[in-house]
Amino acid sequence: MKEISTKDVQQRLENGEKLNLIDVREVDEVKAGHISGIKHIPLALLEFRTHELDKKTPYIMICRSGGRSGKATQYLESLGFNVTNMTGGMLAWEGNIE
């Protein structure tokens, strides 16, 4: 499983890079604060919403601490998607949130 640190994600966003971020937390967690520009797909709904994703597009998976996003990364990888887990999740995020 590919992984990326919160610092690397933050740096890439600050450099103006367009990243495809998928937040797999629950609705109330995302409402409490999230990275700008995310696509929100709760982990429990991921298998039903894979049709919304493109296998040619690289995605970075996000959750609270990195556990659920790790599961989502492994699941999507098994289907042939190009995905990377953001280690540490939102607990380690030091960038701006909405």
Z-matrix of the N, CA and C atoms (Angstrom, degrees):
N
C 1 1.459
C 2 1.524 1 109.13
N 3 1.333 2 115.15 1 130.17
C 4 1.466 3 119.98 2 177.30
C 5 1.525 4 109.10 3 -77.39
N 6 1.332 5 114.98 4 144.15
C 7 1.464 6 120.58 5 179.24
C 8 1.518 7 110.22 6 -133.06
N 9 1.329 8 114.94 7 153.68
C 10 1.459 9 121.98 8 176.44
C 11 1.527 10 107.33 9 -140.50
N 12 1.318 11 116.87 10 144.61
C 13 1.468 12 120.47 11 -179.97
C 14 1.521 13 110.73 12 -82.33
N 15 1.321 14 115.52 13 159.58
C 16 1.466 15 120.24 14 177.16
C 17 1.529 16 110.04 15 -62.08
N 18 1.326 17 117.03 16 -36.65
C 19 1.476 18 120.99 17 179.71
C 20 1.529 19 110.71 18 -62.54
N 21 1.342 20 116.67 19 -42.42
C 22 1.473 21 119.95 20 178.96
C 23 1.525 22 111.07 21 -64.47
N 24 1.323 23 117.13 22 -42.25
C 25 1.471 24 120.57 23 178.06
C 26 1.525 25 109.70 24 -62.36
N 27 1.323 26 116.96 25 -47.53
C 28 1.462 27 121.64 26 -179.58
C 29 1.529 28 110.83 27 -59.31
N 30 1.322 29 116.96 28 -45.16
C 31 1.462 30 122.04 29 -179.15
C 32 1.533 31 110.69 30 -62.27
N 33 1.315 32 116.50 31 -43.81
C 34 1.462 33 120.37 32 179.86
C 35 1.528 34 111.00 33 -64.02
N 36 1.336 35 117.20 34 -41.13
C 37 1.470 36 120.62 35 177.58
C 38 1.525 37 111.05 36 -65.14
N 39 1.333 38 116.71 37 -42.55
C 40 1.471 39 121.01 38 179.80
C 41 1.524 40 111.51 39 -65.75
N 42 1.329 41 117.04 40 -26.25
C 43 1.466 42 121.61 41 177.13
C 44 1.522 43 112.09 42 -83.31
N 45 1.335 44 116.44 43 4.26
C 46 1.453 45 121.16 44 175.45
C 47 1.519 46 115.06 45 86.92
N 48 1.323 47 116.58 46 9.68
C 49 1.455 48 120.06 47 179.52
C 50 1.526 49 109.62 48 -72.49
N 51 1.331 50 116.21 49 139.18
C 52 1.476 51 121.46 50 177.09
C 53 1.521 52 107.37 51 -89.67
N 54 1.334 53 116.56 52 111.92
C 55 1.460 54 121.85 53 -180.00
C 56 1.518 55 109.50 54 -108.76
N 57 1.311 56 116.04 55 147.31
C 58 1.465 57 121.96 56 176.93
C 59 1.524 58 107.71 57 -98.34
N 60 1.326 59 115.42 58 96.10
C 61 1.459 60 122.32 59 -175.55
C 62 1.523 61 109.78 60 -99.94
N 63 1.323 62 116.27 61 129.42
C 64 1.460 63 121.00 62 176.13
C 65 1.522 64 108.36 63 -118.04
N 66 1.330 65 115.98 64 119.20
C 67 1.460 66 122.51 65 179.69
C 68 1.528 67 107.54 66 -97.40
N 69 1.347 68 116.34 67 120.11
C 70 1.469 69 120.35 68 -176.19
C 71 1.534 70 112.83 69 -101.24
N 72 1.340 71 116.95 70 13.97
C 73 1.467 72 119.93 71 177.96
C 74 1.523 73 110.77 72 -74.01
N 75 1.326 74 115.52 73 171.98
C 76 1.462 75 121.76 74 178.06
C 77 1.529 76 110.20 75 -74.70
N 78 1.325 77 116.02 76 162.91
C 79 1.467 78 122.69 77 -176.07
C 80 1.525 79 112.16 78 -54.24
N 81 1.340 80 117.91 79 -47.78
C 82 1.470 81 120.26 80 -177.27
C 83 1.525 82 111.57 81 -65.38
N 84 1.330 83 118.21 82 -32.77
C 85 1.466 84 121.16 83 178.27
C 86 1.528 85 110.50 84 -67.39
N 87 1.326 86 116.25 85 -41.89
C 88 1.462 87 120.59 86 -179.52
C 89 1.529 88 110.38 87 -68.34
N 90 1.340 89 116.94 88 -39.25
C 91 1.472 90 120.65 89 177.69
C 92 1.524 91 111.25 90 -62.04
N 93 1.327 92 117.44 91 -31.80
C 94 1.465 93 121.91 92 -178.75
C 95 1.525 94 112.14 93 -71.68
N 96 1.316 95 117.57 94 -18.61
C 97 1.459 96 121.07 95 177.68
C 98 1.511 97 111.60 96 156.38
N 99 1.341 98 115.05 97 129.88
C 100 1.458 99 120.05 98 -179.47
C 101 1.528 100 110.45 99 -147.87
N 102 1.312 101 115.83 100 164.56
C 103 1.457 102 122.09 101 176.99
C 104 1.527 103 108.13 102 -74.76
N 105 1.306 104 116.92 103 136.39
C 106 1.457 105 121.98 104 -179.83
C 107 1.529 106 110.66 105 -59.22
N 108 1.324 107 115.73 106 136.90
C 109 1.456 108 121.12 107 174.52
C 110 1.516 109 116.04 108 87.89
N 111 1.332 110 116.98 109 7.52
C 112 1.470 111 119.20 110 179.84
C 113 1.518 112 111.80 111 -69.12
N 114 1.319 113 115.97 112 160.02
C 115 1.458 114 122.88 113 164.77
C 116 1.522 115 103.74 114 -105.84
N 117 1.324 116 117.64 115 127.38
C 118 1.467 117 121.25 116 -177.39
C 119 1.520 118 110.01 117 -98.47
N 120 1.331 119 115.07 118 115.90
C 121 1.461 120 121.13 119 173.93
C 122 1.529 121 107.11 120 -134.07
N 123 1.336 122 118.70 121 100.00
C 124 1.466 123 119.72 122 179.13
C 125 1.528 124 110.89 123 -53.84
N 126 1.326 125 116.33 124 141.85
C 127 1.460 126 121.41 125 -176.79
C 128 1.527 127 112.21 126 -50.91
N 129 1.329 128 117.18 127 -41.46
C 130 1.468 129 121.07 128 -177.98
C 131 1.531 130 112.78 129 -63.61
N 132 1.319 131 117.23 130 -20.39
C 133 1.472 132 121.33 131 -178.62
C 134 1.519 133 112.84 132 -103.02
N 135 1.326 134 117.65 133 -4.30
C 136 1.461 135 121.19 134 -172.60
C 137 1.527 136 112.83 135 -55.82
N 138 1.324 137 117.83 136 -46.31
C 139 1.466 138 119.90 137 -177.54
C 140 1.525 139 112.44 138 -62.61
N 141 1.343 140 117.39 139 -25.19
C 142 1.457 141 121.71 140 -179.12
C 143 1.533 142 112.25 141 -89.32
N 144 1.349 143 116.32 142 -9.37
C 145 1.469 144 119.40 143 -175.83
C 146 1.530 145 113.52 144 -119.92
N 147 1.324 146 117.36 145 12.03
C 148 1.471 147 119.46 146 179.67
C 149 1.524 148 111.82 147 -61.65
N 150 1.342 149 117.41 148 -23.76
C 151 1.471 150 120.68 149 177.96
C 152 1.530 151 112.16 150 -63.15
N 153 1.342 152 117.43 151 -17.04
C 154 1.464 153 121.75 152 179.18
C 155 1.528 154 112.09 153 -81.73
N 156 1.330 155 116.51 154 -9.03
C 157 1.462 156 121.65 155 -175.23
C 158 1.521 157 111.12 156 -107.29
N 159 1.337 158 115.66 157 155.42
C 160 1.458 159 122.56 158 -179.37
C 161 1.526 160 109.38 159 -112.97
N 162 1.324 161 117.08 160 127.31
C 163 1.464 162 120.65 161 -177.59
C 164 1.524 163 112.85 162 -65.26
N 165 1.332 164 117.76 163 -18.14
C 166 1.473 165 121.06 164 179.55
C 167 1.531 166 111.81 165 -85.70
N 168 1.318 167 117.32 166 -12.66
C 169 1.466 168 122.56 167 -176.38
C 170 1.521 169 110.35 168 -93.94
N 171 1.347 170 117.95 169 130.99
C 172 1.471 171 119.39 170 174.70
C 173 1.531 172 110.42 171 -78.68
N 174 1.331 173 115.55 172 135.22
C 175 1.463 174 121.51 173 -179.92
C 176 1.517 175 110.31 174 -121.34
N 177 1.332 176 115.39 175 149.20
C 178 1.462 177 122.20 176 172.61
C 179 1.522 178 106.63 177 -115.56
N 180 1.333 179 115.41 178 124.31
C 181 1.461 180 121.40 179 -176.45
C 182 1.529 181 110.12 180 -94.03
N 183 1.338 182 116.07 181 138.65
C 184 1.467 183 122.44 182 -175.42
C 185 1.523 184 110.22 183 -131.96
N 186 1.342 185 116.42 184 141.89
C 187 1.467 186 121.94 185 169.37
C 188 1.527 187 107.83 186 -146.67
N 189 1.322 188 117.13 187 -159.49
C 190 1.469 189 120.53 188 -176.95
C 191 1.526 190 111.84 189 -71.49
N 192 1.352 191 116.82 190 -47.57
C 193 1.469 192 119.34 191 -174.60
C 194 1.529 193 113.99 192 -128.03
N 195 1.318 194 118.07 193 -7.71
C 196 1.462 195 121.27 194 179.32
C 197 1.516 196 114.14 195 111.98
N 198 1.329 197 118.20 196 -10.22
C 199 1.460 198 121.82 197 -179.09
C 200 1.521 199 113.47 198 -74.30
N 201 1.330 200 116.29 199 -54.47
C 202 1.467 201 119.89 200 -179.63
C 203 1.526 202 111.02 201 -66.21
N 204 1.327 203 116.16 202 -38.16
C 205 1.468 204 118.18 203 178.40
C 206 1.524 205 110.48 204 -67.35
N 207 1.326 206 117.34 205 -30.09
C 208 1.461 207 121.10 206 174.98
C 209 1.519 208 111.07 207 -64.63
N 210 1.334 209 116.23 208 -42.60
C 211 1.469 210 120.47 209 177.44
C 212 1.529 211 110.12 210 -64.31
N 213 1.335 212 116.38 211 -42.12
C 214 1.460 213 120.89 212 179.07
C 215 1.526 214 110.56 213 -64.00
N 216 1.330 215 116.56 214 -40.40
C 217 1.466 216 121.32 215 178.71
C 218 1.524 217 110.53 216 -61.59
N 219 1.322 218 116.54 217 -47.71
C 220 1.466 219 120.20 218 179.56
C 221 1.522 220 111.36 219 -62.10
N 222 1.320 221 117.48 220 -42.15
C 223 1.462 222 121.81 221 179.85
C 224 1.527 223 110.78 222 -61.93
N 225 1.349 224 116.34 223 -50.61
C 226 1.466 225 119.58 224 -177.95
C 227 1.521 226 111.60 225 -66.49
N 228 1.338 227 116.78 226 -36.71
C 229 1.471 228 120.53 227 175.54
C 230 1.520 229 110.69 228 -58.04
N 231 1.322 230 116.67 229 -41.59
C 232 1.461 231 121.27 230 -179.07
C 233 1.529 232 111.88 231 -64.00
N 234 1.329 233 116.58 232 -21.13
C 235 1.466 234 121.78 233 178.32
C 236 1.529 235 112.07 234 -94.99
N 237 1.340 236 116.50 235 -0.98
C 238 1.463 237 120.45 236 177.27
C 239 1.516 238 115.65 237 95.82
N 240 1.339 239 117.50 238 13.44
C 241 1.464 240 120.48 239 178.03
C 242 1.530 241 110.64 240 -84.11
N 243 1.340 242 115.94 241 154.27
C 244 1.462 243 123.51 242 177.04
C 245 1.531 244 107.53 243 -93.51
N 246 1.336 245 116.58 244 95.48
C 247 1.469 246 120.98 245 -173.92
C 248 1.524 247 111.69 246 -128.97
N 249 1.333 248 114.54 247 150.41
C 250 1.454 249 123.22 248 179.20
C 251 1.523 250 108.23 249 -133.51
N 252 1.320 251 116.98 250 138.57
C 253 1.468 252 121.76 251 179.09
C 254 1.526 253 109.73 252 -91.16
N 255 1.353 254 116.79 253 131.64
C 256 1.460 255 120.98 254 174.03
C 257 1.528 256 107.85 255 -85.08
N 258 1.324 257 115.96 256 108.35
C 259 1.461 258 121.03 257 -176.82
C 260 1.528 259 111.19 258 -70.01
N 261 1.316 260 115.49 259 143.37
C 262 1.462 261 120.78 260 179.16
C 263 1.511 262 114.05 261 86.69
N 264 1.326 263 116.57 262 -21.30
C 265 1.457 264 121.42 263 177.70
C 266 1.513 265 114.54 264 56.35
N 267 1.321 266 115.42 265 -158.64
C 268 1.462 267 121.28 266 -177.11
C 269 1.526 268 112.45 267 -67.50
N 270 1.322 269 118.04 268 -21.42
C 271 1.463 270 120.15 269 176.33
C 272 1.523 271 111.01 270 -63.68
N 273 1.334 272 117.11 271 -31.26
C 274 1.456 273 121.75 272 -179.10
C 275 1.531 274 112.63 273 -95.34
N 276 1.333 275 117.69 274 -6.35
C 277 1.464 276 122.02 275 -176.19
C 278 1.513 277 110.56 276 -71.03
N 279 1.340 278 116.03 277 128.62
C 280 1.467 279 121.60 278 179.19
C 281 1.513 280 112.56 279 -113.85
N 282 1.331 281 116.59 280 -1.18
C 283 1.462 282 120.47 281 -179.08
C 284 1.518 283 112.27 282 -82.85
N 285 1.322 284 115.03 283 -172.90
C 286 1.464 285 121.46 284 179.97
C 287 1.524 286 110.12 285 -68.65
N 288 1.336 287 114.46 286 149.15
C 289 1.451 288 120.37 287 174.11
C 290 1.526 289 108.77 288 -133.10
N 291 1.314 290 114.76 289 156.70
C 292 1.472 291 120.28 290 177.27
C 293 1.516 292 108.99 291 -102.41
